[in-house]
Amino acid sequence: MITFIEIVGSLIYLALILYMGFYIDRNNKGESDHAFFGLMTMVLAISESAYIIPRSYAILTTGVENNLKLLGWAKLVQFIGLSLFFIMFIHLYRLRFNIKRSPSVNKLLYGIMLFRIVIGVLPQNNWFDITFDRTFLIVRTVILALYIFALSTTIYMHSIKPHNRSLLPIIAVLIPLFAFIEPQFLNPVNIWLNFFIVILRGLILLGIVAFYYKEVRKEDELSRF
């Protein structure tokens, strides 16, 4: 039962990301941040599908334990892809707030995420094993938490300025995301609790995409009058 729900739910999740992403890409009215977020959505979709599709294949065929090498590469590609997705937020907020120069905080943000990628590709992460190294998992998550905190603070400072288009709703979903981006971080024992955490993770990522989808859709509808 849970296997069926996981596979169907994962495919619906990917379909929603792709639908909203294509809509943003095809219907934005020239706003630079809207166009760029359309690209970000594609990066997110590719990153998630890089793991979801191999995992679905493994479940439907010989099982997860017999496809550890395939799933290891899938998890590694997903990790790098999601790291790129987060890095792209740096350029996104610059486009959103029309920032011409590169603030010093950007160097810090790039440095944090590049350090996370270096940590993440080390063999000690055990990407190809059935069990994961919890120490490296915690390190990856803490680094991401620092990045999201610095990024959210920067976005907040620009969002509260007069005449700026706020990104405060995105901050609200970015902040808790660090704890759910890798569900194993919370180490739930109950399989249904783990399933709930995965669903919550997906809803948070969909919430980020939906923010820009709603903006572009509103502009598209207004342009018809």
C-alpha positions in Angstrom: 0.0 0.0 0.0 2.7 2.5 1.0 4.7 1.6 -2.0 1.8 2.4 -4.3 1.2 5.7 -2.6 4.9 6.6 -2.7 5.2 6.0 -6.5 1.9 7.7 -7.5 2.5 10.6 -5.1 6.1 11.1 -6.4 4.9 11.2 -10.0 2.1 13.7 -9.2 4.7 15.8 -7.3 7.0 15.8 -10.4 4.1 16.6 -12.7 3.0 19.6 -10.6 6.6 21.0 -10.6 6.9 20.6 -14.3 3.4 22.0 -15.0 4.1 25.1 -12.9 7.6 25.4 -14.2 6.5 25.3 -17.9 3.7 27.8 -17.1 6.1 30.2 -15.5 8.6 29.9 -18.4 6.0 30.3 -21.2 3.7 33.0 -19.6 6.0 35.4 -17.8 5.7 38.9 -19.0 9.4 39.8 -19.2 10.1 40.1 -15.4 13.7 38.9 -15.2 13.2 37.1 -11.9 10.1 35.3 -13.2 12.1 34.0 -16.3 15.0 33.0 -14.1 12.7 31.1 -11.6 11.3 29.2 -14.6 14.9 27.9 -15.1 15.2 27.2 -11.4 12.0 25.1 -11.5 13.5 22.9 -14.3 16.6 22.4 -12.2 14.4 21.3 -9.3 12.4 19.0 -11.4 15.6 17.3 -12.9 17.1 17.0 -9.4 14.1 15.4 -7.9 13.4 13.1 -10.9 17.1 12.0 -10.8 16.3 10.1 -7.6 12.5 9.5 -7.8 12.6 7.6 -11.1 15.5 5.2 -10.2 13.9 4.6 -6.8 10.6 3.8 -8.4 12.3 1.5 -10.8 14.1 -0.3 -7.9 10.9 -0.7 -5.9 9.0 -2.1 -8.9 11.8 -4.5 -9.9 14.3 -6.3 -7.7 14.1 -4.0 -4.6 16.1 -1.2 -3.1 18.8 -3.5 -1.6 19.6 -4.9 -5.1 20.0 -1.5 -6.7 22.3 0.3 -4.3 24.8 1.5 -6.9 22.0 3.0 -9.1 20.4 4.7 -6.1 23.7 5.9 -4.8 24.4 7.8 -8.1 20.8 9.0 -8.0 21.1 10.4 -4.5 24.4 12.1 -5.4 23.0 13.7 -8.5 19.9 14.8 -6.5 22.1 16.3 -3.8 24.2 18.3 -6.3 21.1 19.4 -8.2 19.3 20.7 -5.1 22.5 22.4 -4.0 22.5 24.2 -7.4 18.8 25.1 -6.9 19.7 26.7 -3.6 22.7 28.6 -5.0 20.4 30.0 -7.8 18.4 31.9 -5.1 21.4 34.3 -4.8 20.9 35.5 -8.4 17.1 35.3 -8.0 17.0 37.8 -5.2 19.4 40.1 -7.1 17.0 40.1 -10.1 14.0 40.5 -7.8 15.3 43.6 -6.1 17.2 44.9 -9.1 20.6 44.8 -7.3 23.4 45.7 -9.7 26.4 45.3 -7.6 27.4 42.1 -5.9 27.1 42.4 -2.1 29.8 40.9 0.2 27.2 38.5 1.6 27.0 36.8 -1.8 30.6 35.6 -1.4 29.7 34.1 2.0 26.6 32.4 0.5 28.5 30.9 -2.4 31.3 29.8 -0.1 28.9 28.0 2.3 27.1 26.1 -0.5 30.4 25.2 -2.3 31.7 23.9 1.0 28.5 21.8 1.4 29.0 20.3 -2.1 32.6 19.4 -1.3 31.5 17.7 2.0 28.6 16.0 0.2 30.7 14.3 -2.5 33.2 12.8 -0.1 33.0 8.9 0.0 32.4 9.0 3.8 28.8 10.0 3.0 28.1 6.4 2.1 25.8 7.3 -0.8 26.1 3.7 -2.1 25.3 1.9 1.1 22.0 0.9 2.6 22.9 2.7 5.8 24.1 6.4 5.8 26.7 8.2 7.8 24.7 10.2 10.3 27.7 12.5 11.1 28.1 13.6 7.5 24.3 13.9 7.2 24.2 16.3 10.2 27.1 18.3 8.8 25.4 18.7 5.5 22.2 19.8 7.1 23.8 22.3 9.5 25.7 23.9 6.6 22.4 24.2 4.7 20.8 25.7 7.8 23.5 28.4 8.0 23.1 29.1 4.3 19.3 29.4 4.5 19.6 31.7 7.6 22.0 34.0 5.8 20.0 34.0 2.6 16.6 34.6 4.4 18.1 37.4 6.4 19.3 39.1 3.2 16.0 38.6 1.5 14.1 39.9 4.5 16.2 43.1 4.6 15.3 43.8 1.0 11.7 42.8 1.2 10.8 45.3 3.9 12.2 48.2 2.0 9.6 50.5 0.4 8.6 49.8 -3.2 10.3 46.4 -3.3 8.4 43.3 -4.3 8.5 41.2 -1.2 9.8 37.7 -1.0 8.6 37.2 2.6 6.3 34.2 1.8 9.3 32.3 0.3 11.3 33.0 3.5 8.5 31.4 5.5 8.9 28.1 3.6 12.7 28.3 3.2 13.4 28.4 6.9 12.0 25.0 7.9 13.2 23.4 4.7 16.7 22.6 5.9 15.3 20.0 8.3 13.3 18.2 5.6 15.5 18.5 2.5 17.1 15.2 3.6 14.3 13.3 5.5 16.8 10.9 7.2 18.1 13.9 9.2 15.1 13.6 11.6 15.7 9.8 11.8 12.1 8.7 12.2 11.6 5.1 13.3 8.0 4.7 12.2 7.6 4.1 8.5 4.5 6.2 8.3 6.1 9.1 10.1 9.0 9.0 7.6 6.4 9.0 4.8 4.7 12.0 6.4 8.1 13.9 6.5 8.7 13.1 2.8 5.3 14.5 2.0 5.9 17.6 4.0 9.2 18.1 2.3 7.5 17.9 -1.1 4.8 20.3 -0.1 7.4 22.9 1.1 9.2 22.7 -2.3 5.9 22.9 -4.1 5.1 26.0 -2.0 8.2 27.8 -3.3 7.3 27.0 -6.9 3.6 27.9 -6.3 4.6 31.4 -5.1 6.1 32.3 -8.5 3.4 30.4 -10.3 0.7 32.5 -8.7 2.5 35.7 -9.5 3.0 34.8 -13.2 -0.6 33.6 -13.5 -2.0 36.8 -12.0 0.1 38.9 -14.4 -1.0 36.7 -17.3 -4.7 37.1 -16.4 -4.4 40.9 -15.9 -2.7 41.2 -19.3 -5.8 39.9 -21.0 -7.9 42.9 -20.0 
